Amino acid sequence: MSKVCQITGKSVITGNNVSHSKRRTKRKFYPNLFVKKFYVPEEDAWITLKVSAAGIRNIDKRGISACLKDAKEKGFLA
């Protein structure tokens, strides 16, 4: 599976390691992902999502149904 949040769309980005002598080498910044189950009362079912920490906070604040609707509109969720 790819390292992309299914709610926020956060993914791997690239940058540089910078040493004390300012020498730069490429590196990757990975999102803080978790595989987590959520209960959707409208469907009376459990779904498993790969979500970032920010995505989990979003779900806690707005609710799973609203977040799933937005993710489908933006194309993050298949």
N, C-alpha and C positions, 0 to 999 in steps of 0.2 A: 504494500500500500504506500501511496505517496505521503509525504509529510506536509499535508495541507489541512487546515481546520475546516470542517464542514459547515460551520456556522459563520465565522468571520472571514474565511478565505485567506487567513494568514498562511504564508508559506516560507520556504527557505530563501534567504537573501544572501548575497555575497558581499564580502568586504576584505579588509586587510588586517593581518596581524602586524603590529608596529612594535619593533624592538626598541630598546633603549637608544640604539644608534640610528633610529628612524628608518631602518631597513624594513621594507614591506613585502610580505608574502600573502598569497591569497588564503582566505578561510571562508567558512560558511557559518551563518547564524541560523540556528534551528528554532522553530516555534516551540513553545512549551505545551506539547500535546499529551492528551490523556484519552484512553479508550473508556467510554463511560456509557452506562445504560440510563435511559430516561423513560419515564412512564408518560404516555400520551393519553389523557382521559377521553378525548373525543373519539379516538380509534380503539380505546380499551386495549392498548397493546404497549409492550416495551420495545424501544428501539435502541440500537447501539450506534453511537456516533463517535468519531474521532474529533475531539474539540480541544481548543487551546484554553488556558486558564482564563483569558479574557472572554472566550465564548461561554464558559461555565458561569462567569459573573453576569454576562448578558442574559442567559437563560434564567438565572435566579431573579434577576430584576424584572424582566419583561414577560417571562413565561415561555414554556417550550413551544406552544402553538404559534405564537407571534414570531419567534425566532426561526422556526421551521418554514413559515410562510415567506419571510424575508430571504432566507437562504435559497429557497427554490426560485424566487424571482430573480435573484442575482446570479443564479447558476452555480452556486457552491455545492448544492445537494443534488444528487442525480435522481 
